[in-house]
Amino acid sequence: MAADVTLTPRLICLEDLSTTTNPSGATVSMTVLGAPINPVTLNKLALVLLTQFTQAANDGAAATAGVGLGFVYYSTTSSALKARMT
């Protein structure tokens, strides 16, 4: 069954770029300049800080640092998140 949906575009405001480290996200009620109705509930962007991960050069160093098999660590060799495989 088809449904009609009306989308109303709006400008992205600086307030839309609020962030949170809560993985389930969070909302904030703010006054947004130019919004027809205030305050507006905005959804914060969930982000992950790389400093939250154990840093290691390779899987062996990650294992020594306590990273479990299959868990994620920050590779100082490739500057990327990696899953420990060995």
N, CA, C and O atoms as a Tinker XYZ file with bonds, in Angstrom:
   344  protein
     1  N      0.843000   -1.159000    0.000000    73     2
     2  CA     0.000000    0.000000    0.000000    64     1     3
     3  C      0.899000    1.237000    0.000000    63     2     4     5
     4  O      1.756000    1.397000    0.869000    81     3
     5  N      0.694000    2.088000   -0.968000    73     3     6
     6  CA     1.471000    3.316000   -1.066000    64     5     7
     7  C      0.950000    4.352000   -0.078000    63     6     8     9
     8  O     -0.234000    4.378000    0.259000    81     7
     9  N      1.865000    5.204000    0.374000    73     7    10
    10  CA     1.485000    6.272000    1.299000    64     9    11
    11  C      2.078000    7.576000    0.804000    63    10    12    13
    12  O      3.197000    7.611000    0.293000    81    11
    13  N      1.324000    8.638000    0.958000    73    11    14
    14  CA     1.828000    9.962000    0.613000    64    13    15
    15  C      2.547000   10.533000    1.826000    63    14    16    17
    16  O      2.031000   10.512000    2.943000    81    15
    17  N      3.736000   11.037000    1.586000    73    15    18
    18  CA     4.525000   11.629000    2.659000    64    17    19
    19  C      4.947000   13.015000    2.217000    63    18    20    21
    20  O      5.436000   13.194000    1.101000    81    19
    21  N      4.763000   13.986000    3.076000    73    19    22
    22  CA     5.194000   15.345000    2.787000    64    21    23
    23  C      6.418000   15.656000    3.626000    63    22    24    25
    24  O      6.365000   15.614000    4.855000    81    23
    25  N      7.501000   15.963000    2.974000    73    23    26
    26  CA     8.733000   16.337000    3.667000    64    25    27
    27  C      8.912000   17.839000    3.579000    63    26    28    29
    28  O      8.761000   18.433000    2.511000    81    27
    29  N      9.232000   18.443000    4.696000    73    27    30
    30  CA     9.468000   19.879000    4.722000    64    29    31
    31  C     10.947000   20.118000    4.979000    63    30    32    33
    32  O     11.415000   19.941000    6.103000    81    31
    33  N     11.682000   20.516000    3.960000    73    31    34
    34  CA    13.114000   20.740000    4.167000    64    33    35
    35  C     13.353000   21.975000    5.028000    63    34    36    37
    36  O     12.549000   22.906000    5.043000    81    35
    37  N     14.455000   21.962000    5.731000    73    35    38
    38  CA    14.851000   23.140000    6.494000    64    37    39
    39  C     16.364000   23.229000    6.479000    63    38    40    41
    40  O     17.052000   22.242000    6.220000    81    39
    41  N     16.867000   24.395000    6.752000    73    39    42
    42  CA    18.304000   24.586000    6.822000    64    41    43
    43  C     18.868000   23.831000    8.017000    63    42    44    45
    44  O     18.205000   23.698000    9.046000    81    43
    45  N     20.088000   23.340000    7.879000    73    43    46
    46  CA    20.767000   22.715000    9.006000    64    45    47
    47  C     21.380000   23.843000    9.823000    63    46    48    49
    48  O     22.096000   24.691000    9.291000    81    47
    49  N     21.096000   23.845000   11.104000    73    47    50
    50  CA    21.588000   24.890000   11.993000    64    49    51
    51  C     22.800000   24.401000   12.771000    63    50    52    53
    52  O     23.015000   23.196000   12.902000    81    51
    53  N     23.576000   25.317000   13.276000    73    51    54
    54  CA    24.726000   24.970000   14.100000    64    53    55
    55  C     24.301000   24.098000   15.268000    63    54    56    57
    56  O     25.041000   23.203000   15.677000    81    55
    57  N     23.114000   24.350000   15.808000    73    55    58
    58  CA    22.620000   23.568000   16.935000    64    57    59
    59  C     22.424000   22.094000   16.576000    63    58    60    61
    60  O     22.443000   21.238000   17.460000    81    59
    61  N     22.236000   21.791000   15.294000    73    59    62
    62  CA    22.075000   20.405000   14.858000    64    61    63
    63  C     23.357000   19.603000   15.046000    63    62    64    65
    64  O     23.318000   18.372000   15.037000    81    63
    65  N     24.463000   20.261000   15.212000    73    63    66
    66  CA    25.751000   19.587000   15.278000    64    65    67
    67  C     26.179000   19.282000   16.708000    63    66    68    69
    68  O     27.351000   18.993000   16.950000    81    67
    69  N     25.251000   19.340000   17.657000    73    67    70
    70  CA    25.561000   18.945000   19.026000    64    69    71
    71  C     25.931000   17.478000   19.026000    63    70    72    73
    72  O     25.365000   16.690000   18.269000    81    71
    73  N     26.874000   17.110000   19.868000    73    71    74
    74  CA    27.318000   15.718000   19.898000    64    73    75
    75  C     27.196000   15.136000   21.296000    63    74    76    77
    76  O     27.077000   15.865000   22.280000    81    75
    77  N     27.228000   13.820000   21.368000    73    75    78
    78  CA    27.197000   13.116000   22.634000    64    77    79
    79  C     28.040000   11.857000   22.502000    63    78    80    81
    80  O     28.171000   11.312000   21.406000    81    79
    81  N     28.608000   11.395000   23.594000    73    79    82
    82  CA    29.334000   10.127000   23.566000    64    81    83
    83  C     28.440000    8.994000   24.057000    63    82    84    85
    84  O     28.904000    7.863000   24.201000    81    83
    85  N     27.175000    9.277000   24.313000    73    83    86
    86  CA    26.212000    8.257000   24.706000    64    85    87
    87  C     25.864000    7.449000   23.454000    63    86    88    89
    88  O     25.315000    8.019000   22.512000    81    87
    89  N     26.162000    6.133000   23.404000    73    87    90
    90  CA    25.938000    5.370000   22.180000    64    89    91
    91  C     24.473000    5.280000   21.749000    63    90    92    93
    92  O     24.186000    5.038000   20.577000    81    91
    93  N     23.551000    5.473000   22.684000    73    91    94
    94  CA    22.142000    5.433000   22.295000    64    93    95
    95  C     21.641000    6.813000   21.885000    63    94    96    97
    96  O     20.457000    6.988000   21.599000    81    95
    97  N     22.541000    7.787000   21.857000    73    95    98
    98  CA    22.164000    9.133000   21.452000    64    97    99
    99  C     21.513000    9.893000   22.595000    63    98   100   101
   100  O     21.338000    9.359000   23.690000    81    99
   101  N     21.167000   11.108000   22.339000    73    99   102
   102  CA    20.522000   11.954000   23.335000    64   101   103
   103  C     19.817000   13.073000   22.593000    63   102   104   105
   104  O     20.097000   13.329000   21.422000    81   103
   105  N     18.915000   13.727000   23.271000    73   103   106
   106  CA    18.243000   14.880000   22.673000    64   105   107
   107  C     18.489000   16.092000   23.549000    63   106   108   109
   108  O     18.843000   15.972000   24.722000    81   107
   109  N     18.297000   17.243000   22.967000    73   107   110
   110  CA    18.436000   18.501000   23.692000    64   109   111
   111  C     17.344000   19.435000   23.189000    63   110   112   113
   112  O     17.037000   19.457000   21.997000    81   111
   113  N     16.773000   20.187000   24.078000    73   111   114
   114  CA    15.748000   21.152000   23.713000    64   113   115
   115  C     16.412000   22.522000   23.644000    63   114   116   117
   116  O     16.929000   23.016000   24.647000    81   115
   117  N     16.398000   23.140000   22.457000    73   115   118
   118  CA    17.096000   24.414000   22.259000    64   117   119
   119  C     16.233000   25.391000   21.489000    63   118   120   121
   120  O     15.322000   24.998000   20.759000    81   119
   121  N     16.528000   26.656000   21.658000    73   119   122
   122  CA    15.919000   27.694000   20.846000    64   121   123
   123  C     16.763000   27.829000   19.582000    63   122   124   125
   124  O     17.963000   28.095000   19.652000    81   123
   125  N     16.128000   27.645000   18.432000    73   123   126
   126  CA    16.831000   27.701000   17.155000    64   125   127
   127  C     16.384000   28.962000   16.428000    63   126   128   129
   128  O     15.195000   29.157000   16.177000    81   127
   129  N     17.334000   29.804000   16.096000    73   127   130
   130  CA    17.056000   31.054000   15.408000    64   129   131
   131  C     16.337000   30.777000   14.098000    63   130   132   133
   132  O     16.830000   29.998000   13.282000    81   131
   133  N     15.201000   31.387000   13.880000    73   131   134
   134  CA    14.453000   31.236000   12.638000    64   133   135
   135  C     13.462000   30.086000   12.639000    63   134   136   137
   136  O     12.710000   29.930000   11.677000    81   135
   137  N     13.439000   29.278000   13.691000    73   135   138
   138  CA    12.475000   28.179000   13.749000    64   137   139
   139  C     11.090000   28.746000   14.021000    63   138   140   141
   140  O     10.958000   29.676000   14.817000    81   139
   141  N     10.049000   28.207000   13.377000    73   139   142
   142  CA     8.710000   28.746000   13.577000    64   141   143
   143  C      8.167000   28.497000   14.980000    63   142   144   145
   144  O      7.355000   29.276000   15.479000    81   143
   145  N      8.615000   27.405000   15.622000    73   143   146
   146  CA     8.185000   27.074000   16.975000    64   145   147
   147  C      9.423000   26.748000   17.804000    63   146   148   149
   148  O     10.252000   25.933000   17.399000    81   147
   149  N      9.543000   27.384000   18.958000    73   147   150
   150  CA    10.677000   27.125000   19.845000    64   149   151
   151  C     10.173000   26.757000   21.214000    63   150   152   153
   152  O      9.066000   27.178000   21.551000    81   151
   153  N     10.872000   26.019000   22.024000    73   151   154
   154  CA    12.156000   25.382000   21.698000    64   153   155
   155  C     11.949000   24.170000   20.786000    63   154   156   157
   156  O     10.850000   23.624000   20.691000    81   155
   157  N     13.026000   23.768000   20.124000    73   155   158
   158  CA    13.023000   22.650000   19.194000    64   157   159
   159  C     13.804000   21.504000   19.824000    63   158   160   161
   160  O     14.865000   21.727000   20.407000    81   159
   161  N     13.293000   20.281000   19.714000    73   159   162
   162  CA    14.033000   19.124000   20.201000    64   161   163
   163  C     14.970000   18.661000   19.099000    63   162   164   165
   164  O     14.533000   18.315000   18.001000    81   163
   165  N     16.257000   18.657000   19.401000    73   163   166
   166  CA    17.267000   18.234000   18.435000    64   165   167
   167  C     17.887000   16.922000   18.900000    63   166   168   169
   168  O     18.081000   16.711000   20.097000    81   167
   169  N     18.195000   16.049000   17.958000    73   167   170
   170  CA    18.871000   14.796000   18.262000    64   169   171
   171  C     20.374000   15.023000   18.154000    63   170   172   173
   172  O     20.880000   15.444000   17.114000    81   171
   173  N     21.073000   14.737000   19.242000    73   171   174
   174  CA    22.522000   14.869000   19.200000    64   173   175
   175  C     23.119000   13.742000   18.376000    63   174   176   177
   176  O     22.564000   12.645000   18.332000    81   175
   177  N     24.242000   14.000000   17.726000    73   175   178
   178  CA    24.937000   12.993000   16.952000    64   177   179
   179  C     25.784000   12.141000   17.888000    63   178   180   181
   180  O     26.613000   12.669000   18.629000    81   179
   181  N     25.580000   10.833000   17.860000    73   179   182
   182  CA    26.396000    9.946000   18.681000    64   181   183
   183  C     27.777000    9.833000   18.044000    63   182   184   185
   184  O     27.887000    9.657000   16.831000    81   183
   185  N     28.815000    9.932000   18.841000    73   183   186
   186  CA    30.165000    9.807000   18.309000    64   185   187
   187  C     30.999000    8.935000   19.227000    63   186   188   189
   188  O     30.678000    8.741000   20.400000    81   187
   189  N     32.059000    8.424000   18.671000    73   187   190
   190  CA    32.986000    7.587000   19.420000    64   189   191
   191  C     34.336000    8.291000   19.410000    63   190   192   193
   192  O     34.832000    8.684000   18.355000    81   191
   193  N     34.916000    8.444000   20.570000    73   191   194
   194  CA    36.238000    9.045000   20.654000    64   193   195
   195  C     37.289000    7.952000   20.531000    63   194   196   197
   196  O     37.213000    6.934000   21.219000    81   195
   197  N     38.260000    8.158000   19.666000    73   195   198
   198  CA    39.294000    7.137000   19.483000    64   197   199
   199  C     40.096000    6.910000   20.753000    63   198   200   201
   200  O     40.697000    5.850000   20.922000    81   199
   201  N     40.113000    7.883000   21.642000    73   199   202
   202  CA    40.850000    7.716000   22.894000    64   201   203
   203  C     40.177000    6.708000   23.811000    63   202   204   205
   204  O     40.767000    6.305000   24.813000    81   203
   205  N     38.945000    6.288000   23.491000    73   203   206
   206  CA    38.250000    5.296000   24.292000    64   205   207
   207  C     38.784000    3.891000   24.042000    63   206   208   209
   208  O     38.517000    2.982000   24.828000    81   207
   209  N     39.535000    3.699000   22.958000    73   207   210
   210  CA    40.031000    2.384000   22.590000    64   209   211
   211  C     41.480000    2.197000   23.028000    63   210   212   213
   212  O     42.255000    3.151000   23.089000    81   211
   213  N     41.829000    0.945000   23.331000    73   211   214
   214  CA    43.220000    0.606000   23.634000    64   213   215
   215  C     44.041000    0.852000   22.379000    63   214   216   217
   216  O     43.611000    0.506000   21.279000    81   215
   217  N     45.223000    1.448000   22.534000    73   215   218
   218  CA    46.105000    1.688000   21.395000    64   217   219
   219  C     47.165000    0.600000   21.362000    63   218   220   221
   220  O     47.786000    0.291000   22.379000    81   219
   221  N     47.364000    0.021000   20.183000    73   219   222
   222  CA    48.354000   -1.032000   20.017000    64   221   223
   223  C     48.841000   -1.037000   18.572000    63   222   224   225
   224  O     48.133000   -0.602000   17.664000    81   223
   225  N     50.054000   -1.532000   18.374000    73   223   226
   226  CA    50.644000   -1.563000   17.034000    64   225   227
   227  C     50.094000   -2.714000   16.192000    63   226   228   229
   228  O     49.995000   -2.591000   14.971000    81   227
   229  N     49.733000   -3.842000   16.837000    73   227   230
   230  CA    49.257000   -5.016000   16.097000    64   229   231
   231  C     48.444000   -5.905000   17.040000    63   230   232   233
   232  O     48.260000   -5.574000   18.212000    81   231
   233  N     47.963000   -7.031000   16.522000    73   231   234
   234  CA    47.134000   -7.932000   17.315000    64   233   235
   235  C     47.865000   -8.451000   18.552000    63   234   236   237
   236  O     47.274000   -8.562000   19.626000    81   235
   237  N     49.153000   -8.770000   18.397000    73   235   238
   238  CA    49.930000   -9.280000   19.528000    64   237   239
   239  C     50.028000   -8.258000   20.651000    63   238   240   241
   240  O     49.862000   -8.592000   21.824000    81   239
   241  N     50.298000   -7.015000   20.284000    73   239   242
   242  CA    50.392000   -5.949000   21.288000    64   241   243
   243  C     49.024000   -5.675000   21.908000    63   242   244   245
   244  O     48.929000   -5.356000   23.093000    81   243
   245  N     47.967000   -5.798000   21.107000    73   243   246
   246  CA    46.615000   -5.602000   21.637000    64   245   247
   247  C     46.280000   -6.692000   22.648000    63   246   248   249
   248  O     45.678000   -6.421000   23.687000    81   247
   249  N     46.677000   -7.934000   22.338000    73   247   250
   250  CA    46.439000   -9.048000   23.268000    64   249   251
   251  C     47.181000   -8.811000   24.577000    63   250   252   253
   252  O     46.626000   -9.031000   25.654000    81   251
   253  N     48.421000   -8.368000   24.491000    73   251   254
   254  CA    49.209000   -8.070000   25.683000    64   253   255
   255  C     48.572000   -6.960000   26.501000    63   254   256   257
   256  O     48.661000   -6.958000   27.729000    81   255
   257  N     47.923000   -6.008000   25.816000    73   255   258
   258  CA    47.270000   -4.881000   26.498000    64   257   259
   259  C     45.898000   -5.251000   27.046000    63   258   260   261
   260  O     45.240000   -4.423000   27.676000    81   259
   261  N     45.452000   -6.509000   26.810000    73   259   262
   262  CA    44.192000   -6.961000   27.376000    64   261   263
   263  C     42.989000   -6.904000   26.456000    63   262   264   265
   264  O     41.862000   -7.093000   26.912000    81   263
   265  N     43.198000   -6.646000   25.161000    73   263   266
   266  CA    42.085000   -6.615000   24.211000    64   265   267
   267  C     41.699000   -8.057000   23.887000    63   266   268   269
   268  O     42.541000   -8.844000   23.456000    81   267
   269  N     40.440000   -8.400000   24.092000    73   267   270
   270  CA    39.967000   -9.755000   23.835000    64   269   271
   271  C     39.848000  -10.065000   22.355000    63   270   272   273
   272  O     39.745000   -9.157000   21.530000    81   271
   273  N     39.863000  -11.342000   22.022000    73   271   274
   274  CA    39.720000  -11.794000   20.648000    64   273   275
   275  C     38.385000  -11.301000   20.085000    63   274   276   277
   276  O     37.332000  -11.532000   20.680000    81   275
   277  N     38.436000  -10.625000   18.943000    73   275   278
   278  CA    37.231000  -10.088000   18.322000    64   277   279
   279  C     36.875000   -8.674000   18.759000    63   278   280   281
   280  O     36.002000   -8.040000   18.166000    81   279
   281  N     37.550000   -8.176000   19.800000    73   279   282
   282  CA    37.277000   -6.822000   20.266000    64   281   283
   283  C     38.082000   -5.808000   19.454000    63   282   284   285
   284  O     39.035000   -6.165000   18.762000    81   283
   285  N     37.689000   -4.561000   19.547000    73   283   286
   286  CA    38.277000   -3.503000   18.726000    64   285   287
   287  C     39.371000   -2.756000   19.489000    63   286   288   289
   288  O     39.260000   -2.505000   20.689000    81   287
   289  N     40.422000   -2.413000   18.760000    73   287   290
   290  CA    41.490000   -1.570000   19.299000    64   289   291
   291  C     41.903000   -0.566000   18.228000    63   290   292   293
   292  O     41.585000   -0.739000   17.052000    81   291
   293  N     42.614000    0.482000   18.639000    73   291   294
   294  CA    43.098000    1.500000   17.704000    64   293   295
   295  C     44.511000    1.128000   17.295000    63   294   296   297
   296  O     45.410000    1.055000   18.133000    81   295
   297  N     44.706000    0.894000   16.005000    73   295   298
   298  CA    46.014000    0.514000   15.490000    64   297   299
   299  C     46.876000    1.754000   15.290000    63   298   300   301
   300  O     46.545000    2.632000   14.493000    81   299
   301  N     47.979000    1.816000   16.018000    73   299   302
   302  CA    48.900000    2.953000   15.862000    64   301   303
   303  C     49.703000    2.827000   14.575000    63   302   304   305
   304  O     50.315000    3.798000   14.129000    81   303
   305  N     49.709000    1.641000   13.975000    73   303   306
   306  CA    50.428000    1.425000   12.714000    64   305   307
   307  C     49.643000    1.986000   11.537000    63   306   308   309
   308  O     50.210000    2.658000   10.675000    81   307
   309  N     48.330000    1.711000   11.497000    73   307   310
   310  CA    47.519000    2.139000   10.344000    64   309   311
   311  C     46.599000    3.323000   10.669000    63   310   312   313
   312  O     45.881000    3.810000    9.795000    81   311
   313  N     46.622000    3.782000   11.916000    73   311   314
   314  CA    45.740000    4.881000   12.352000    64   313   315
   315  C     44.280000    4.582000   12.038000    63   314   316   317
   316  O     43.560000    5.424000   11.501000    81   315
   317  N     43.854000    3.361000   12.385000    73   315   318
   318  CA    42.473000    2.944000   12.127000    64   317   319
   319  C     42.017000    2.003000   13.231000    63   318   320   321
   320  O     42.837000    1.435000   13.952000    81   319
   321  N     40.699000    1.840000   13.358000    73   319   322
   322  CA    40.172000    0.863000   14.291000    64   321   323
   323  C     40.285000   -0.520000   13.667000    63   322   324   325
   324  O     39.969000   -0.702000   12.492000    81   323
   325  N     40.732000   -1.490000   14.447000    73   323   326
   326  CA    40.866000   -2.862000   13.962000    64   325   327
   327  C     40.278000   -3.814000   14.968000    63   326   328   329
   328  O     40.280000   -3.532000   16.166000    81   327
   329  N     39.777000   -4.935000   14.504000    73   327   330
   330  CA    39.301000   -5.995000   15.378000    64   329   331
   331  C     40.456000   -6.970000   15.574000    63   330   332   333
   332  O     41.126000   -7.354000   14.615000    81   331
   333  N     40.684000   -7.366000   16.823000    73   331   334
   334  CA    41.758000   -8.325000   17.110000    64   333   335
   335  C     41.341000   -9.702000   16.590000    63   334   336   337
   336  O     40.307000  -10.236000   16.991000    81   335
   337  N     42.146000  -10.268000   15.702000    73   335   338
   338  CA    41.815000  -11.548000   15.067000    64   337   339
   339  C     42.690000  -12.697000   15.544000    63   338   340   341
   340  O     42.304000  -13.856000   15.391000    81   339
   341  N     43.855000  -12.413000   16.115000    73   339   342
   342  CA    44.754000  -13.488000   16.552000    64   341   343
   343  C     45.132000  -13.324000   17.995000    63   342   344
   344  O     45.883000  -14.137000   18.534000    81   343
